[in-house]
Amino acid sequence: MLKVESIPAFQDNYIWAIHDGHSAAIVDPGEAAPVARFLAERGLALGAIVITHHHGDHQGGVADLLAAHPEGPDGAPVPVVGPAGERIGHRTQAVREGDTVTLRHPAAAFRVIDVPGHTAGHVAYAGDLPGAGPVVFCGDTLFASGCGRLFEGTPAQMLASLDKLAALPGDTRVYCAHEYTRSNVRFAQAVEPANADLAAWAARVDALREAGTPTVPTTVAHERAVNPFLRSREPQVRRAVAAQGADTSTDAAAFGALRGWKDNFR
């Protein structure tokens, strides 16, 4: 049976730990110190490191973690899995869409999904974990009520990437890498002020954050209902984008205008 726990890092990052009570796979360790504390407090061995994309706040802690844990539970070097299309330090397995990642410590398997847009080679990892159910670790592609900025990709690429994630089963838990939900919800309500699901979610987010509780993971079904970037083809979203004076003649143009609106939203 596996458990997924968040490890807060920096100002608003989440590093994810997948563990069986004995060993842990760490997803996107941007810094080593909070991971080291987490492993020590729970008496866990480092079994694997999994990276979604090349940004420093997602892989900056890899070297220090490997220095502190040169061997995994089986005495072999700790594997580092990362996207084939990006420069990932200490990577031992380069992956792309269609590949399967099989971890031994803890025992878990994921299929790799190419999700370019935020970065050119960004990947996500989807799987069905014993005890945790269907999950996707999506880095900075899909956020709770939002999506990542387009640093290296195009609107068409990001739209296609989000379509892939939206097509996952509705009960898939979405493990994104940042606590951006409150600001994302503010923007989503500017886009869809009459969305009742979104209004209820906004109240829930406020309560969670006031209590110091993470707003993630959410689910794919939830994101389909409240996330404007998964809803960019909905007539009411398209009208809101057009009202900003933007080109909505194609799905990609409308999505790009929506993302641009968010980039400048205050």
Buried (B, 14 or more C-beta within 10 A) or exposed (E): EBBBEBBEBEEEBBBBBBBBEEBBBBBBBBBBEBBBEBBEEBEBBBBBBBBBBBBEBBBBBBEBBBEEBEEBBEEEEBBBBBBBBBEBBBBEBBBEBEBEBEBBBBBBEBBBBBBBBBBBBBBBBBBBBEEBBBBBBBBBBBBBBBBBBBEBBBBBBBBBBBEBBBEBEEEBBBBBBBBBBBBBBBBBBEBBEEBEEBBEBBEEBEEBBEEEEEBBBBBBBBBBBBBBBBBBEBEBBBEBBBEEEBEBEEBBBBBBBBBBBBEEEE
